[in-house]
């Protein structure tokens, strides 16, 4: 009898050890240190830009844009500026490709509020498009009338904003469908002719909170998985940091897993792939612990063994 009890006790202990060991990867992942930025990260050039976006064109040229107009950009700016590069190192200014003075329709604004925020250039369906928002005025999409990145550009909807709120982006899936994404993870499929939304908007949520981040929503598809990107202020090491948070899913509408810190100080970024297949994140620096503030930058990223995006 004593032998039976002893054996049972040993088996019970083994079971506990096995169960604990099985939980260790999740515990270790949860307790893993925050990802770090490359030590040598520097701005691409010295010009005030927020909400940096980079797009690879069909000719192998990279196009960069973002919020400009410092120091009045919280209230007014001229419109949309753009730069281009063949190697992601040397950038040539292209000037204003859309301006309030020449091109504005519904965006003319009221009073002191007349600024384009967070413009993103995308090449989808064989043409260049800008997703953008007007400060306190809603979101919109511009389409190149020539098929060229320098435009000129026209509104797909001239009589008013496409949606309310801020921070607009576009995502083209492998099947050719294009989605409009904005604010904190709002999403709706576009009509095939890119003239408007084809469905009612919905909010994509992670499994562990009400949103991935409160603004700066964007989407990337890497290795067959959808990565919803948003910006969030987090308390880390006793200070507030403006970070890139990501949640991932096997289907574009989810369900999405946990929102996690992907790029520290990288809030309101976007991901893009270069001509060699390497994925990158943009960054501009918005908090006091960022390596620099309000300057355009990029850094290589990878997908780690846990399926999470982090700086390379």
BASE-617710 format. One record per residue (C-alpha): x, y, z; residue in one letter. Coordinates in Angstrom, 2 decimals, decimal comma, m for minus. Layout:
<r><X>X</X><Y>Y</Y><Z>Z</Z><rest>a</rest></r>
...
% end
This chain:
<r><X>0,00</X><Y>0,00</Y><Z>0,00</Z><rest>x</rest></r>
<r><X>2,83</X><Y>2,41</Y><Z>0,91</Z><rest>x</rest></r>
<r><X>4,47</X><Y>1,68</Y><Z>m2,42</Z><rest>x</rest></r>
<r><X>1,25</X><Y>2,46</Y><Z>m4,31</Z><rest>x</rest></r>
<r><X>0,84</X><Y>5,75</Y><Z>m2,43</Z><rest>x</rest></r>
<r><X>4,46</X><Y>6,68</Y><Z>m3,11</Z><rest>x</rest></r>
<r><X>4,09</X><Y>5,92</Y><Z>m6,82</Z><rest>x</rest></r>
<r><X>0,89</X><Y>7,96</Y><Z>m6,99</Z><rest>x</rest></r>
<r><X>2,61</X><Y>10,86</Y><Z>m5,25</Z><rest>x</rest></r>
<r><X>5,53</X><Y>10,75</Y><Z>m7,69</Z><rest>x</rest></r>
<r><X>3,17</X><Y>10,66</Y><Z>m10,70</Z><rest>x</rest></r>
<r><X>1,27</X><Y>13,62</Y><Z>m9,29</Z><rest>x</rest></r>
<r><X>4,48</X><Y>15,61</Y><Z>m8,92</Z><rest>x</rest></r>
<r><X>5,53</X><Y>14,70</Y><Z>m12,48</Z><rest>x</rest></r>
<r><X>2,16</X><Y>15,87</Y><Z>m13,79</Z><rest>x</rest></r>
<r><X>2,55</X><Y>19,20</Y><Z>m12,01</Z><rest>x</rest></r>
<r><X>6,07</X><Y>19,64</Y><Z>m13,40</Z><rest>x</rest></r>
<r><X>4,90</X><Y>18,83</Y><Z>m16,94</Z><rest>x</rest></r>
<r><X>1,98</X><Y>21,26</Y><Z>m16,67</Z><rest>x</rest></r>
<r><X>4,25</X><Y>23,99</Y><Z>m15,37</Z><rest>x</rest></r>
<r><X>6,77</X><Y>23,35</Y><Z>m18,16</Z><rest>x</rest></r>
<r><X>4,01</X><Y>23,55</Y><Z>m20,76</Z><rest>x</rest></r>
<r><X>3,06</X><Y>26,98</Y><Z>m19,45</Z><rest>x</rest></r>
<r><X>6,59</X><Y>28,32</Y><Z>m19,50</Z><rest>x</rest></r>
<r><X>6,73</X><Y>29,49</Y><Z>m23,16</Z><rest>x</rest></r>
<r><X>3,61</X><Y>31,66</Y><Z>m22,72</Z><rest>x</rest></r>
<r><X>4,89</X><Y>33,00</Y><Z>m19,41</Z><rest>x</rest></r>
<r><X>8,29</X><Y>33,68</Y><Z>m20,89</Z><rest>x</rest></r>
<r><X>6,74</X><Y>35,41</Y><Z>m23,89</Z><rest>x</rest></r>
<r><X>4,58</X><Y>37,57</Y><Z>m21,64</Z><rest>x</rest></r>
<r><X>7,56</X><Y>38,50</Y><Z>m19,50</Z><rest>x</rest></r>
<r><X>9,96</X><Y>39,02</Y><Z>m22,42</Z><rest>x</rest></r>
<r><X>11,71</X><Y>42,40</Y><Z>m22,47</Z><rest>x</rest></r>
<r><X>10,35</X><Y>45,08</Y><Z>m24,77</Z><rest>x</rest></r>
<r><X>11,82</X><Y>45,12</Y><Z>m28,29</Z><rest>x</rest></r>
<r><X>14,54</X><Y>47,69</Y><Z>m28,90</Z><rest>x</rest></r>
<r><X>15,26</X><Y>50,09</Y><Z>m31,72</Z><rest>x</rest></r>
<r><X>18,55</X><Y>49,78</Y><Z>m33,63</Z><rest>x</rest></r>
<r><X>21,29</X><Y>51,69</Y><Z>m31,82</Z><rest>x</rest></r>
<r><X>22,35</X><Y>53,43</Y><Z>m35,04</Z><rest>x</rest></r>
<r><X>18,86</X><Y>54,60</Y><Z>m36,06</Z><rest>x</rest></r>
<r><X>18,97</X><Y>58,08</Y><Z>m37,60</Z><rest>x</rest></r>
<r><X>16,59</X><Y>60,27</Y><Z>m39,64</Z><rest>x</rest></r>
<r><X>16,63</X><Y>59,82</Y><Z>m43,41</Z><rest>x</rest></r>
<r><X>16,97</X><Y>63,58</Y><Z>m43,83</Z><rest>x</rest></r>
<r><X>16,63</X><Y>66,73</Y><Z>m41,72</Z><rest>x</rest></r>
<r><X>13,13</X><Y>68,01</Y><Z>m42,44</Z><rest>x</rest></r>
<r><X>10,16</X><Y>68,05</Y><Z>m40,01</Z><rest>x</rest></r>
<r><X>7,84</X><Y>65,16</Y><Z>m40,91</Z><rest>x</rest></r>
<r><X>5,30</X><Y>63,30</Y><Z>m38,77</Z><rest>x</rest></r>
<r><X>3,41</X><Y>60,07</Y><Z>m39,57</Z><rest>x</rest></r>
<r><X>6,02</X><Y>58,89</Y><Z>m42,06</Z><rest>x</rest></r>
<r><X>4,84</X><Y>56,73</Y><Z>m44,98</Z><rest>x</rest></r>
<r><X>6,95</X><Y>55,01</Y><Z>m47,66</Z><rest>x</rest></r>
<r><X>5,57</X><Y>53,37</Y><Z>m50,81</Z><rest>x</rest></r>
<r><X>7,47</X><Y>51,28</Y><Z>m53,37</Z><rest>x</rest></r>
<r><X>6,39</X><Y>52,22</Y><Z>m56,89</Z><rest>x</rest></r>
<r><X>6,24</X><Y>49,84</Y><Z>m59,87</Z><rest>x</rest></r>
<r><X>9,49</X><Y>51,28</Y><Z>m61,28</Z><rest>x</rest></r>
<r><X>11,49</X><Y>50,49</Y><Z>m58,14</Z><rest>x</rest></r>
<r><X>11,36</X><Y>54,06</Y><Z>m56,83</Z><rest>x</rest></r>
<r><X>10,40</X><Y>54,69</Y><Z>m53,20</Z><rest>x</rest></r>
<r><X>8,07</X><Y>57,58</Y><Z>m52,37</Z><rest>x</rest></r>
<r><X>7,91</X><Y>59,17</Y><Z>m48,91</Z><rest>x</rest></r>
<r><X>5,29</X><Y>61,46</Y><Z>m47,45</Z><rest>x</rest></r>
<r><X>3,79</X><Y>62,45</Y><Z>m44,10</Z><rest>x</rest></r>
<r><X>2,41</X><Y>65,38</Y><Z>m42,16</Z><rest>x</rest></r>
<r><X>4,41</X><Y>68,54</Y><Z>m42,90</Z><rest>x</rest></r>
<r><X>4,06</X><Y>72,27</Y><Z>m42,21</Z><rest>x</rest></r>
<r><X>5,98</X><Y>72,69</Y><Z>m38,96</Z><rest>x</rest></r>
<r><X>5,40</X><Y>74,63</Y><Z>m36,74</Z><rest>x</rest></r>
<r><X>1,74</X><Y>75,30</Y><Z>m37,61</Z><rest>x</rest></r>
<r><X>0,84</X><Y>71,77</Y><Z>m38,72</Z><rest>x</rest></r>
<r><X>m1,59</X><Y>71,24</Y><Z>m35,83</Z><rest>x</rest></r>
<r><X>m3,78</X><Y>73,95</Y><Z>m37,38</Z><rest>x</rest></r>
<r><X>m2,64</X><Y>74,73</Y><Z>m40,92</Z><rest>x</rest></r>
<r><X>m0,25</X><Y>73,51</Y><Z>m43,62</Z><rest>x</rest></r>
<r><X>0,14</X><Y>73,83</Y><Z>m47,39</Z><rest>x</rest></r>
<r><X>m0,99</X><Y>70,33</Y><Z>m48,34</Z><rest>x</rest></r>
<r><X>0,96</X><Y>67,18</Y><Z>m49,23</Z><rest>x</rest></r>
<r><X>4,72</X><Y>67,09</Y><Z>m49,81</Z><rest>x</rest></r>
<r><X>6,62</X><Y>64,11</Y><Z>m51,17</Z><rest>x</rest></r>
<r><X>10,19</X><Y>62,83</Y><Z>m51,60</Z><rest>x</rest></r>
<r><X>11,59</X><Y>60,03</Y><Z>m53,77</Z><rest>x</rest></r>
<r><X>14,58</X><Y>57,67</Y><Z>m53,60</Z><rest>x</rest></r>
<r><X>16,06</X><Y>54,75</Y><Z>m55,50</Z><rest>x</rest></r>
<r><X>18,00</X><Y>53,30</Y><Z>m52,55</Z><rest>x</rest></r>
<r><X>16,17</X><Y>54,35</Y><Z>m49,34</Z><rest>x</rest></r>
<r><X>19,20</X><Y>56,50</Y><Z>m48,46</Z><rest>x</rest></r>
<r><X>19,32</X><Y>59,49</Y><Z>m50,78</Z><rest>x</rest></r>
<r><X>16,02</X><Y>61,39</Y><Z>m50,95</Z><rest>x</rest></r>
<r><X>15,03</X><Y>64,00</Y><Z>m53,50</Z><rest>x</rest></r>
<r><X>12,24</X><Y>66,47</Y><Z>m52,68</Z><rest>x</rest></r>
<r><X>9,32</X><Y>66,49</Y><Z>m55,12</Z><rest>x</rest></r>
<r><X>7,65</X><Y>69,51</Y><Z>m53,54</Z><rest>x</rest></r>
<r><X>3,91</X><Y>69,90</Y><Z>m53,09</Z><rest>x</rest></r>
<r><X>1,97</X><Y>67,29</Y><Z>m55,06</Z><rest>x</rest></r>
<r><X>m1,38</X><Y>68,53</Y><Z>m53,66</Z><rest>x</rest></r>
<r><X>m2,09</X><Y>71,95</Y><Z>m52,20</Z><rest>x</rest></r>
<r><X>m5,01</X><Y>73,70</Y><Z>m50,55</Z><rest>x</rest></r>
<r><X>m4,35</X><Y>76,71</Y><Z>m52,76</Z><rest>x</rest></r>
<r><X>m4,78</X><Y>74,85</Y><Z>m56,08</Z><rest>x</rest></r>
<r><X>m6,54</X><Y>71,55</Y><Z>m55,39</Z><rest>x</rest></r>
<r><X>m8,85</X><Y>71,74</Y><Z>m52,36</Z><rest>x</rest></r>
<r><X>m12,55</X><Y>70,94</Y><Z>m52,69</Z><rest>x</rest></r>
<r><X>m14,33</X><Y>69,97</Y><Z>m49,45</Z><rest>x</rest></r>
<r><X>m11,01</X><Y>70,21</Y><Z>m47,53</Z><rest>x</rest></r>
<r><X>m10,87</X><Y>74,03</Y><Z>m47,54</Z><rest>x</rest></r>
<r><X>m11,62</X><Y>74,00</Y><Z>m43,83</Z><rest>x</rest></r>
<r><X>m13,13</X><Y>76,46</Y><Z>m41,44</Z><rest>x</rest></r>
<r><X>m11,39</X><Y>79,21</Y><Z>m39,55</Z><rest>x</rest></r>
<r><X>m7,90</X><Y>78,28</Y><Z>m38,39</Z><rest>x</rest></r>
<r><X>m8,26</X><Y>74,55</Y><Z>m39,08</Z><rest>x</rest></r>
<r><X>m6,93</X><Y>73,75</Y><Z>m42,55</Z><rest>x</rest></r>
<r><X>m4,27</X><Y>71,03</Y><Z>m42,57</Z><rest>x</rest></r>
<r><X>m3,75</X><Y>67,65</Y><Z>m44,19</Z><rest>x</rest></r>
<r><X>m2,74</X><Y>65,11</Y><Z>m41,57</Z><rest>x</rest></r>
<r><X>m1,01</X><Y>61,78</Y><Z>m42,06</Z><rest>x</rest></r>
<r><X>m1,20</X><Y>61,45</Y><Z>m45,85</Z><rest>x</rest></r>
<r><X>m0,22</X><Y>57,98</Y><Z>m47,09</Z><rest>x</rest></r>
<r><X>0,71</X><Y>57,22</Y><Z>m50,70</Z><rest>x</rest></r>
<r><X>m0,22</X><Y>53,76</Y><Z>m52,00</Z><rest>x</rest></r>
<r><X>0,11</X><Y>52,06</Y><Z>m55,37</Z><rest>x</rest></r>
<r><X>m2,99</X><Y>49,90</Y><Z>m55,88</Z><rest>x</rest></r>
<r><X>m4,91</X><Y>48,73</Y><Z>m58,94</Z><rest>x</rest></r>
<r><X>m2,29</X><Y>50,19</Y><Z>m61,25</Z><rest>x</rest></r>
<r><X>m2,46</X><Y>53,74</Y><Z>m59,92</Z><rest>x</rest></r>
<r><X>m1,24</X><Y>56,00</Y><Z>m57,11</Z><rest>x</rest></r>
<r><X>m3,66</X><Y>57,00</Y><Z>m54,35</Z><rest>x</rest></r>
<r><X>m3,39</X><Y>59,14</Y><Z>m51,25</Z><rest>x</rest></r>
<r><X>m5,33</X><Y>58,23</Y><Z>m48,12</Z><rest>x</rest></r>
<r><X>m5,44</X><Y>61,26</Y><Z>m45,82</Z><rest>x</rest></r>
<r><X>m7,41</X><Y>63,20</Y><Z>m43,26</Z><rest>x</rest></r>
<r><X>m8,18</X><Y>66,86</Y><Z>m42,69</Z><rest>x</rest></r>
<r><X>m7,69</X><Y>68,10</Y><Z>m39,15</Z><rest>x</rest></r>
<r><X>m11,06</X><Y>67,85</Y><Z>m37,43</Z><rest>x</rest></r>
<r><X>m12,74</X><Y>67,32</Y><Z>m40,78</Z><rest>x</rest></r>
<r><X>m12,74</X><Y>63,62</Y><Z>m41,67</Z><rest>x</rest></r>
<r><X>m10,91</X><Y>61,33</Y><Z>m44,10</Z><rest>x</rest></r>
<r><X>m10,60</X><Y>61,10</Y><Z>m47,87</Z><rest>x</rest></r>
<r><X>m8,84</X><Y>59,52</Y><Z>m50,84</Z><rest>x</rest></r>
<r><X>m7,07</X><Y>61,23</Y><Z>m53,73</Z><rest>x</rest></r>
<r><X>m6,42</X><Y>59,52</Y><Z>m57,07</Z><rest>x</rest></r>
<r><X>m3,69</X><Y>60,42</Y><Z>m59,57</Z><rest>x</rest></r>
<r><X>m5,27</X><Y>61,59</Y><Z>m62,82</Z><rest>x</rest></r>
<r><X>m2,15</X><Y>60,66</Y><Z>m64,81</Z><rest>x</rest></r>
<r><X>m1,06</X><Y>57,44</Y><Z>m63,13</Z><rest>x</rest></r>
<r><X>2,10</X><Y>59,26</Y><Z>m62,03</Z><rest>x</rest></r>
<r><X>3,12</X><Y>59,67</Y><Z>m58,37</Z><rest>x</rest></r>
<r><X>3,45</X><Y>63,46</Y><Z>m58,78</Z><rest>x</rest></r>
<r><X>m0,19</X><Y>63,65</Y><Z>m59,89</Z><rest>x</rest></r>
<r><X>m2,12</X><Y>65,82</Y><Z>m60,32</Z><rest>x</rest></r>
<r><X>m4,59</X><Y>64,29</Y><Z>m57,86</Z><rest>x</rest></r>
<r><X>m8,37</X><Y>64,47</Y><Z>m57,63</Z><rest>x</rest></r>
<r><X>m10,85</X><Y>63,50</Y><Z>m54,91</Z><rest>x</rest></r>
<r><X>m12,76</X><Y>60,27</Y><Z>m55,32</Z><rest>x</rest></r>
<r><X>m15,48</X><Y>62,08</Y><Z>m53,34</Z><rest>x</rest></r>
<r><X>m15,54</X><Y>65,84</Y><Z>m53,86</Z><rest>x</rest></r>
<r><X>m18,61</X><Y>66,75</Y><Z>m51,81</Z><rest>x</rest></r>
<r><X>m17,34</X><Y>65,77</Y><Z>m48,37</Z><rest>x</rest></r>
<r><X>m15,29</X><Y>63,35</Y><Z>m46,29</Z><rest>x</rest></r>
<r><X>m15,34</X><Y>59,62</Y><Z>m46,94</Z><rest>x</rest></r>
<r><X>m15,59</X><Y>58,89</Y><Z>m43,20</Z><rest>x</rest></r>
<r><X>m15,42</X><Y>60,83</Y><Z>m39,96</Z><rest>x</rest></r>
<r><X>m12,41</X><Y>60,77</Y><Z>m37,61</Z><rest>x</rest></r>
<r><X>m8,72</X><Y>60,74</Y><Z>m38,63</Z><rest>x</rest></r>
<r><X>m5,70</X><Y>58,74</Y><Z>m39,85</Z><rest>x</rest></r>
<r><X>m6,53</X><Y>56,99</Y><Z>m43,11</Z><rest>x</rest></r>
<r><X>m4,75</X><Y>54,10</Y><Z>m44,84</Z><rest>x</rest></r>
<r><X>m5,23</X><Y>51,67</Y><Z>m47,72</Z><rest>x</rest></r>
<r><X>m4,49</X><Y>47,94</Y><Z>m47,85</Z><rest>x</rest></r>
<r><X>m4,53</X><Y>45,79</Y><Z>m51,01</Z><rest>x</rest></r>
<r><X>m4,99</X><Y>42,07</Y><Z>m50,38</Z><rest>x</rest></r>
<r><X>m3,62</X><Y>39,26</Y><Z>m52,55</Z><rest>x</rest></r>
<r><X>m7,02</X><Y>38,73</Y><Z>m54,18</Z><rest>x</rest></r>
<r><X>m7,12</X><Y>42,32</Y><Z>m55,47</Z><rest>x</rest></r>
<r><X>m9,59</X><Y>43,61</Y><Z>m52,91</Z><rest>x</rest></r>
<r><X>m8,66</X><Y>46,97</Y><Z>m51,38</Z><rest>x</rest></r>
<r><X>m9,63</X><Y>48,06</Y><Z>m47,88</Z><rest>x</rest></r>
<r><X>m9,89</X><Y>51,49</Y><Z>m46,30</Z><rest>x</rest></r>
<r><X>m8,59</X><Y>51,55</Y><Z>m42,72</Z><rest>x</rest></r>
<r><X>m8,69</X><Y>54,49</Y><Z>m40,33</Z><rest>x</rest></r>
<r><X>m8,57</X><Y>55,83</Y><Z>m36,77</Z><rest>x</rest></r>
<r><X>m8,27</X><Y>52,93</Y><Z>m34,27</Z><rest>x</rest></r>
<r><X>m8,84</X><Y>49,91</Y><Z>m36,52</Z><rest>x</rest></r>
<r><X>m11,99</X><Y>50,85</Y><Z>m38,42</Z><rest>x</rest></r>
<r><X>m12,13</X><Y>49,01</Y><Z>m41,75</Z><rest>x</rest></r>
<r><X>m14,35</X><Y>48,74</Y><Z>m44,83</Z><rest>x</rest></r>
<r><X>m13,75</X><Y>47,19</Y><Z>m48,24</Z><rest>x</rest></r>
<r><X>m13,53</X><Y>49,63</Y><Z>m51,15</Z><rest>x</rest></r>
<r><X>m15,62</X><Y>49,36</Y><Z>m54,31</Z><rest>x</rest></r>
<r><X>m13,76</X><Y>47,70</Y><Z>m57,16</Z><rest>x</rest></r>
<r><X>m13,52</X><Y>51,02</Y><Z>m59,04</Z><rest>x</rest></r>
<r><X>m12,17</X><Y>52,77</Y><Z>m55,90</Z><rest>x</rest></r>
<r><X>m14,99</X><Y>55,33</Y><Z>m55,87</Z><rest>x</rest></r>
<r><X>m16,20</X><Y>54,69</Y><Z>m52,32</Z><rest>x</rest></r>
<r><X>m16,85</X><Y>52,15</Y><Z>m49,58</Z><rest>x</rest></r>
<r><X>m18,54</X><Y>48,89</Y><Z>m50,58</Z><rest>x</rest></r>
<r><X>m19,71</X><Y>47,89</Y><Z>m47,10</Z><rest>x</rest></r>
<r><X>m20,53</X><Y>49,16</Y><Z>m43,65</Z><rest>x</rest></r>
<r><X>m17,45</X><Y>49,87</Y><Z>m41,52</Z><rest>x</rest></r>
<r><X>m16,49</X><Y>47,64</Y><Z>m38,61</Z><rest>x</rest></r>
<r><X>m13,92</X><Y>47,89</Y><Z>m35,82</Z><rest>x</rest></r>
<r><X>m11,19</X><Y>45,27</Y><Z>m35,61</Z><rest>x</rest></r>
<r><X>m10,37</X><Y>44,43</Y><Z>m31,99</Z><rest>x</rest></r>
<r><X>m7,58</X><Y>42,42</Y><Z>m30,37</Z><rest>x</rest></r>
<r><X>m8,36</X><Y>39,66</Y><Z>m27,89</Z><rest>x</rest></r>
<r><X>m7,04</X><Y>41,52</Y><Z>m24,85</Z><rest>x</rest></r>
<r><X>m8,42</X><Y>45,06</Y><Z>m25,09</Z><rest>x</rest></r>
<r><X>m10,94</X><Y>47,31</Y><Z>m26,84</Z><rest>x</rest></r>
<r><X>m8,56</X><Y>48,41</Y><Z>m29,57</Z><rest>x</rest></r>
<r><X>m5,05</X><Y>47,74</Y><Z>m30,82</Z><rest>x</rest></r>
<r><X>m4,29</X><Y>51,44</Y><Z>m30,49</Z><rest>x</rest></r>
<r><X>m6,28</X><Y>54,65</Y><Z>m30,41</Z><rest>x</rest></r>
<r><X>m5,08</X><Y>56,09</Y><Z>m33,76</Z><rest>x</rest></r>
<r><X>m2,80</X><Y>55,61</Y><Z>m36,76</Z><rest>x</rest></r>
<r><X>m4,38</X><Y>52,38</Y><Z>m38,03</Z><rest>x</rest></r>
<r><X>m2,76</X><Y>50,51</Y><Z>m40,93</Z><rest>x</rest></r>
<r><X>m2,48</X><Y>46,93</Y><Z>m42,23</Z><rest>x</rest></r>
<r><X>0,24</X><Y>44,65</Y><Z>m43,59</Z><rest>x</rest></r>
<r><X>0,17</X><Y>41,02</Y><Z>m44,72</Z><rest>x</rest></r>
<r><X>3,33</X><Y>39,04</Y><Z>m44,02</Z><rest>x</rest></r>
<r><X>3,72</X><Y>35,28</Y><Z>m44,46</Z><rest>x</rest></r>
<r><X>m0,01</X><Y>34,91</Y><Z>m45,02</Z><rest>x</rest></r>
<r><X>m1,04</X><Y>36,66</Y><Z>m41,77</Z><rest>x</rest></r>
<r><X>m2,73</X><Y>40,00</Y><Z>m41,34</Z><rest>x</rest></r>
<r><X>m1,07</X><Y>42,47</Y><Z>m38,99</Z><rest>x</rest></r>
<r><X>m3,22</X><Y>45,35</Y><Z>m37,75</Z><rest>x</rest></r>
<r><X>m1,00</X><Y>48,27</Y><Z>m36,76</Z><rest>x</rest></r>
<r><X>m2,04</X><Y>51,13</Y><Z>m34,47</Z><rest>x</rest></r>
<r><X>m0,46</X><Y>53,80</Y><Z>m32,29</Z><rest>x</rest></r>
<r><X>m0,87</X><Y>53,89</Y><Z>m28,52</Z><rest>x</rest></r>
<r><X>0,58</X><Y>55,83</Y><Z>m25,60</Z><rest>x</rest></r>
<r><X>2,04</X><Y>53,39</Y><Z>m23,08</Z><rest>x</rest></r>
<r><X>3,58</X><Y>53,86</Y><Z>m19,66</Z><rest>x</rest></r>
<r><X>7,03</X><Y>52,27</Y><Z>m19,76</Z><rest>x</rest></r>
<r><X>9,82</X><Y>52,84</Y><Z>m17,26</Z><rest>x</rest></r>
<r><X>7,82</X><Y>55,61</Y><Z>m15,64</Z><rest>x</rest></r>
<r><X>7,37</X><Y>57,68</Y><Z>m18,82</Z><rest>x</rest></r>
<r><X>4,78</X><Y>57,90</Y><Z>m21,58</Z><rest>x</rest></r>
<r><X>5,90</X><Y>56,47</Y><Z>m24,91</Z><rest>x</rest></r>
<r><X>4,13</X><Y>56,65</Y><Z>m28,27</Z><rest>x</rest></r>
<r><X>4,45</X><Y>53,09</Y><Z>m29,57</Z><rest>x</rest></r>
<r><X>3,51</X><Y>50,87</Y><Z>m32,49</Z><rest>x</rest></r>
<r><X>1,12</X><Y>48,17</Y><Z>m31,29</Z><rest>x</rest></r>
<r><X>0,16</X><Y>45,18</Y><Z>m33,46</Z><rest>x</rest></r>
<r><X>m2,36</X><Y>42,35</Y><Z>m33,35</Z><rest>x</rest></r>
<r><X>m2,40</X><Y>39,53</Y><Z>m35,91</Z><rest>x</rest></r>
<r><X>m4,98</X><Y>37,23</Y><Z>m37,49</Z><rest>x</rest></r>
<r><X>m5,34</X><Y>34,54</Y><Z>m40,15</Z><rest>x</rest></r>
<r><X>m8,28</X><Y>36,41</Y><Z>m41,74</Z><rest>x</rest></r>
<r><X>m8,58</X><Y>40,11</Y><Z>m42,39</Z><rest>x</rest></r>
<r><X>m11,70</X><Y>40,48</Y><Z>m40,23</Z><rest>x</rest></r>
<r><X>m10,21</X><Y>38,36</Y><Z>m37,46</Z><rest>x</rest></r>
<r><X>m10,41</X><Y>37,14</Y><Z>m34,85</Z><rest>x</rest></r>
<r><X>m7,23</X><Y>38,96</Y><Z>m33,84</Z><rest>x</rest></r>
<r><X>m4,84</X><Y>37,87</Y><Z>m31,13</Z><rest>x</rest></r>
<r><X>m3,38</X><Y>40,00</Y><Z>m28,38</Z><rest>x</rest></r>
<r><X>m2,19</X><Y>43,52</Y><Z>m29,04</Z><rest>x</rest></r>
<r><X>1,52</X><Y>43,70</Y><Z>m28,29</Z><rest>x</rest></r>
<r><X>4,33</X><Y>46,25</Y><Z>m28,41</Z><rest>x</rest></r>
<r><X>6,07</X><Y>45,85</Y><Z>m31,78</Z><rest>x</rest></r>
<r><X>8,14</X><Y>49,01</Y><Z>m32,40</Z><rest>x</rest></r>
<r><X>8,89</X><Y>51,17</Y><Z>m29,35</Z><rest>x</rest></r>
<r><X>8,54</X><Y>54,92</Y><Z>m30,01</Z><rest>x</rest></r>
<r><X>7,19</X><Y>53,91</Y><Z>m33,42</Z><rest>x</rest></r>
<r><X>3,60</X><Y>55,10</Y><Z>m33,10</Z><rest>x</rest></r>
<r><X>1,76</X><Y>56,05</Y><Z>m36,30</Z><rest>x</rest></r>
<r><X>4,03</X><Y>54,08</Y><Z>m38,56</Z><rest>x</rest></r>
<r><X>3,40</X><Y>51,76</Y><Z>m41,49</Z><rest>x</rest></r>
<r><X>5,16</X><Y>48,68</Y><Z>m42,87</Z><rest>x</rest></r>
<r><X>6,48</X><Y>48,28</Y><Z>m46,41</Z><rest>x</rest></r>
<r><X>8,57</X><Y>45,77</Y><Z>m48,37</Z><rest>x</rest></r>
<r><X>11,62</X><Y>46,76</Y><Z>m50,41</Z><rest>x</rest></r>
<r><X>12,67</X><Y>45,48</Y><Z>m53,84</Z><rest>x</rest></r>
<r><X>14,68</X><Y>42,66</Y><Z>m52,22</Z><rest>x</rest></r>
<r><X>11,78</X><Y>41,43</Y><Z>m50,08</Z><rest>x</rest></r>
<r><X>12,96</X><Y>42,90</Y><Z>m46,76</Z><rest>x</rest></r>
<r><X>10,19</X><Y>44,38</Y><Z>m44,61</Z><rest>x</rest></r>
<r><X>10,64</X><Y>47,81</Y><Z>m43,01</Z><rest>x</rest></r>
<r><X>8,81</X><Y>50,01</Y><Z>m40,52</Z><rest>x</rest></r>
<r><X>8,66</X><Y>53,78</Y><Z>m40,73</Z><rest>x</rest></r>
<r><X>9,15</X><Y>55,95</Y><Z>m37,63</Z><rest>x</rest></r>
<r><X>9,17</X><Y>59,66</Y><Z>m36,82</Z><rest>x</rest></r>
<r><X>9,58</X><Y>60,05</Y><Z>m33,04</Z><rest>x</rest></r>
<r><X>6,80</X><Y>61,55</Y><Z>m30,93</Z><rest>x</rest></r>
<r><X>7,85</X><Y>61,13</Y><Z>m27,30</Z><rest>x</rest></r>
<r><X>10,69</X><Y>62,40</Y><Z>m25,15</Z><rest>x</rest></r>
<r><X>12,42</X><Y>59,00</Y><Z>m25,07</Z><rest>x</rest></r>
<r><X>12,50</X><Y>58,59</Y><Z>m28,86</Z><rest>x</rest></r>
<r><X>16,00</X><Y>58,79</Y><Z>m30,40</Z><rest>x</rest></r>
<r><X>14,88</X><Y>61,95</Y><Z>m32,27</Z><rest>x</rest></r>
<r><X>11,63</X><Y>63,82</Y><Z>m32,77</Z><rest>x</rest></r>
<r><X>9,52</X><Y>64,57</Y><Z>m35,84</Z><rest>x</rest></r>
<r><X>11,99</X><Y>63,42</Y><Z>m38,47</Z><rest>x</rest></r>
<r><X>11,38</X><Y>60,62</Y><Z>m41,05</Z><rest>x</rest></r>
<r><X>13,15</X><Y>57,31</Y><Z>m40,46</Z><rest>x</rest></r>
<r><X>12,92</X><Y>53,63</Y><Z>m41,37</Z><rest>x</rest></r>
<r><X>14,16</X><Y>50,44</Y><Z>m39,70</Z><rest>x</rest></r>
<r><X>14,19</X><Y>46,79</Y><Z>m40,81</Z><rest>x</rest></r>
<r><X>11,79</X><Y>44,43</Y><Z>m39,06</Z><rest>x</rest></r>
<r><X>11,34</X><Y>40,68</Y><Z>m38,77</Z><rest>x</rest></r>
<r><X>8,72</X><Y>38,19</Y><Z>m37,63</Z><rest>x</rest></r>
<r><X>10,08</X><Y>36,33</Y><Z>m34,59</Z><rest>x</rest></r>
<r><X>9,51</X><Y>32,69</Y><Z>m33,64</Z><rest>x</rest></r>
<r><X>6,33</X><Y>33,65</Y><Z>m31,78</Z><rest>x</rest></r>
<r><X>4,91</X><Y>35,21</Y><Z>m34,96</Z><rest>x</rest></r>
<r><X>5,34</X><Y>38,74</Y><Z>m33,64</Z><rest>x</rest></r>
<r><X>6,84</X><Y>41,70</Y><Z>m35,48</Z><rest>x</rest></r>
<r><X>9,86</X><Y>43,41</Y><Z>m33,95</Z><rest>x</rest></r>
<r><X>12,87</X><Y>45,49</Y><Z>m35,04</Z><rest>x</rest></r>
<r><X>15,49</X><Y>43,35</Y><Z>m36,81</Z><rest>x</rest></r>
% end
